[in-house]
Amino acid sequence: MRKRKEVWDKPEGLVRVSGDARFPKKPDALPTFRLLIAYDGTAFHGWQAQPDRPTVQAVLEAAATTALRTPVTLVGSGRTDAGVHARGQVAHFTTFAEVNPSRLRNALNGILPKSIGVLDVARAPDGFHARYDARRRRYHYYVSLGPRPLERRWRHLMHSAPDFDRMNEAALALIGTRDFSAFCRTKSETKNRVCTVAEARWVAEEREGDRHFRIVADRVLHGMVRAIVGTLIEIGRGRRSVDDLSRVLASGDRREAGPAAPAHGLVLEHVGYE
């Protein structure tokens, strides 16, 4: 009786004969787990792990490694800069360890500092990638026109009101697929700087004097949102014309845009995968 053959994905086109010890069994994919994370970025040098600097990723990886008693490497949906916060950061990891999602969430929140919280842990589909599978990111930049002592860590105080109508008119130039090199940090290693922005506008909040800039895009470059906000504020103060944003975009030159708004007003609110 002939032995059944199973074709594997071998580069040389090798064929494994059932029961042939020369080829080990093809291993199953490592289980993937997805984390939903919130953090106050004030004390951190951003998301991405860096030598000798406190970062959100490094602290989370250390906590997960302790909880699971095996090394854990996290992949985030994207980087946030030093001082930037998140309410909806997503990250994933793979592991051979047995994971009970609710117990892991509780364990992590018992280990982590109060400035980081894991809102959810769930088994993700095999092959899920927090960064490459993301379809949109939503950021808010929060401002106030009066003192907000209890919100000073995440809301930027503006001592006088800019013209928000002018700023919203100018922000229309951001909608669509554009090269955002002019709003990307000059030292960024990102080669492809084309992003598709679906929404960009200033929104009035319920409390008088409070607003936020809401931007939704398929991807966000290093320093992009803060540079856009800083440029829009200059337009709102009459230092630039309403149509200057189009000129800045066309220039592709970061020096043509305004200064970056302070980091503490920026929050990663949501990452979408559908």
C-alpha positions in Angstrom: 0.0 0.0 0.0 1.4 3.4 -1.0 2.1 5.9 1.7 0.0 9.1 1.6 2.0 12.2 0.7 1.6 15.6 2.3 3.1 18.6 0.5 4.7 21.2 2.6 5.7 24.8 1.9 9.4 23.9 1.5 11.5 26.2 -0.7 13.0 23.2 -2.5 9.6 21.6 -3.1 10.4 18.7 -0.7 7.6 16.2 0.0 7.0 14.8 3.4 5.9 11.2 3.6 3.6 10.5 6.5 5.5 9.0 9.4 8.8 10.0 7.9 11.0 11.1 10.9 13.3 13.1 8.6 10.8 15.9 8.6 9.2 17.1 11.9 5.5 17.9 12.0 4.6 21.4 10.9 4.0 23.5 14.0 0.8 25.2 14.6 0.7 29.0 14.6 1.4 30.7 18.0 -1.8 32.0 19.6 -2.2 35.8 19.2 -3.6 38.0 21.9 -4.9 41.6 21.5 -4.7 44.2 24.2 -6.7 47.5 24.4 -4.6 50.0 26.4 -5.0 53.4 27.9 -2.2 55.5 29.3 -1.2 58.9 30.6 1.9 59.6 28.6 3.2 62.4 30.8 6.1 60.4 32.4 7.0 58.3 29.4 9.2 58.9 26.4 6.5 57.7 24.0 5.3 54.2 23.2 8.3 52.5 21.6 10.9 50.9 23.8 14.2 52.8 24.1 17.4 52.1 26.0 17.5 53.7 29.4 14.3 55.6 29.0 10.8 54.8 30.4 8.4 53.9 27.7 4.9 52.5 27.7 5.9 49.5 25.6 8.8 48.5 27.8 6.7 48.8 31.0 3.9 46.7 29.5 6.3 44.0 28.2 7.9 43.7 31.6 4.5 43.4 33.3 3.4 40.8 30.8 6.6 38.8 31.1 6.1 38.7 34.9 2.5 37.7 34.6 3.0 34.9 32.1 6.5 33.9 33.3 7.8 33.9 29.8 9.3 36.7 27.6 6.7 38.8 25.9 7.2 41.2 23.0 4.4 43.6 22.1 3.6 45.2 18.8 1.6 48.4 19.0 -0.8 49.9 16.4 1.6 52.8 16.1 4.0 55.0 18.1 3.0 57.9 20.2 5.5 60.6 21.0 6.8 61.5 24.4 4.1 63.1 26.5 1.2 61.9 24.2 -1.6 59.9 25.8 -3.9 57.1 24.6 -7.4 56.0 25.4 -7.5 53.3 22.7 -4.0 52.0 21.9 -4.0 48.4 20.5 -1.2 46.0 20.8 -0.7 42.3 20.1 1.7 39.5 21.2 2.1 35.8 20.5 3.0 33.1 23.1 3.1 29.4 23.8 2.0 30.1 27.3 -1.5 29.3 28.4 -3.5 32.6 28.7 -6.8 33.3 30.4 -7.6 36.7 29.0 -9.6 38.0 32.0 -7.0 36.8 34.5 -4.2 38.3 32.5 -5.9 41.6 32.3 -6.4 41.6 36.1 -2.8 40.5 36.6 -1.4 43.2 34.4 -3.4 45.9 36.1 -2.1 44.7 39.4 1.5 45.0 38.2 1.4 48.2 36.1 1.7 51.7 37.4 -1.5 53.7 37.7 -0.6 55.7 34.6 -1.2 52.6 32.4 -4.3 50.5 32.2 -5.2 47.4 30.2 -8.9 47.7 29.3 -9.2 44.4 27.6 -7.4 41.2 26.6 -8.8 39.0 23.9 -7.7 36.1 21.7 -7.2 37.5 18.2 -7.5 35.7 14.9 -4.3 33.9 13.8 -2.1 36.3 11.9 -3.6 39.4 13.4 -1.2 42.4 13.4 -2.0 45.4 15.5 -0.1 47.8 13.2 -0.5 46.4 9.7 -4.2 45.4 10.0 -5.3 48.8 11.3 -7.5 50.6 8.8 -7.9 54.0 10.6 -6.6 55.9 13.6 -8.5 58.7 15.4 -6.7 61.3 17.4 -8.1 64.3 19.4 -6.1 67.3 20.3 -7.8 68.9 23.4 -7.7 72.7 24.1 -9.4 75.0 26.6 -9.9 78.8 26.7 -9.8 78.8 30.5 -7.9 77.1 33.3 -8.7 73.4 33.8 -6.5 72.4 36.8 -7.8 68.8 36.9 -7.2 68.4 33.2 -3.9 70.2 32.8 -2.1 66.9 31.9 -4.2 66.3 28.7 -5.8 69.7 27.7 -3.7 72.5 26.3 -4.6 76.0 27.7 -5.0 78.7 25.2 -5.0 82.2 26.7 -7.0 83.8 23.8 -9.5 82.3 21.4 -8.4 81.8 17.7 -10.9 81.9 14.9 -12.1 78.3 14.8 -14.2 78.9 11.7 -11.1 79.9 9.8 -9.3 76.9 11.1 -12.1 74.5 10.0 -12.2 76.1 6.6 -8.4 75.6 6.3 -8.6 72.0 7.5 -10.6 71.0 4.5 -7.4 71.0 2.5 -6.3 68.0 4.6 -9.1 65.7 3.4 -8.2 63.0 0.9 -5.0 61.2 0.0 -2.0 63.6 0.3 1.7 63.6 0.8 2.1 64.9 4.4 5.9 65.3 4.4 5.4 69.0 5.4 3.9 67.8 8.7 6.3 64.9 9.4 9.4 65.3 11.6 12.5 65.9 9.4 14.4 63.1 11.2 11.7 60.5 10.6 12.9 57.3 8.9 9.5 56.9 7.2 9.9 56.8 3.4 6.2 56.7 2.4 4.6 59.8 3.7 1.3 59.5 1.9 -1.8 59.3 4.2 -5.5 59.3 3.6 -7.4 61.7 5.9 -11.1 61.0 6.2 -12.0 63.7 8.8 -10.2 66.8 10.1 -12.2 69.4 12.1 -12.4 71.4 15.3 -15.3 70.3 17.5 -17.0 72.4 20.2 -17.5 70.4 23.5 -20.4 70.7 25.9 -18.5 72.9 28.4 -18.0 76.5 27.0 -14.4 77.2 26.0 -13.5 73.6 25.5 -12.7 72.2 22.0 -10.8 69.4 20.3 -9.3 68.9 16.9 -10.5 65.5 15.6 -8.6 63.8 12.8 -9.2 60.3 11.3 -6.7 58.8 9.0 -5.5 55.5 7.7 -2.0 56.2 9.1 -0.4 59.1 11.0 3.2 60.2 10.6 5.7 61.1 13.3 4.7 64.4 14.7 2.0 64.9 12.1 -1.0 65.8 14.2 0.8 68.2 16.4 2.3 70.0 13.4 -1.1 70.3 11.8 -2.6 71.7 15.0 0.2 74.2 15.4 -0.3 75.4 11.8 -4.0 75.7 12.2 -3.7 77.7 15.3 -1.5 80.2 13.4 -4.2 80.4 10.8 -6.8 80.9 13.5 -4.8 83.8 14.9 -4.5 85.5 11.5 -0.8 84.8 11.0 -1.4 82.8 7.9 -4.1 82.9 5.3 -6.9 80.3 5.2 -5.5 78.8 2.0 -1.9 78.6 3.3 -2.4 75.0 4.4 -2.6 73.9 0.7 0.7 75.7 0.0 2.4 74.0 2.9 1.2 70.6 1.9 2.4 71.2 -1.7 5.9 72.3 -0.5 6.7 69.0 1.3 8.9 71.0 3.6 8.5 70.8 7.4 10.0 74.3 7.7 7.0 75.8 5.9 4.5 74.5 8.5 3.9 76.0 11.9 5.4 74.9 15.3 4.2 71.6 16.8 1.5 72.0 19.4 2.5 70.8 22.9 2.4 67.0 23.3 0.2 66.9 26.3 -3.0 67.9 24.4 -2.9 64.9 22.1 -4.7 61.6 22.7 -4.9 58.5 20.6 -8.6 57.8 20.9 -9.3 54.8 18.7 -7.8 52.3 16.3 -10.2 50.7 13.8 -9.8 47.3 12.1 -12.9 47.0 9.9 
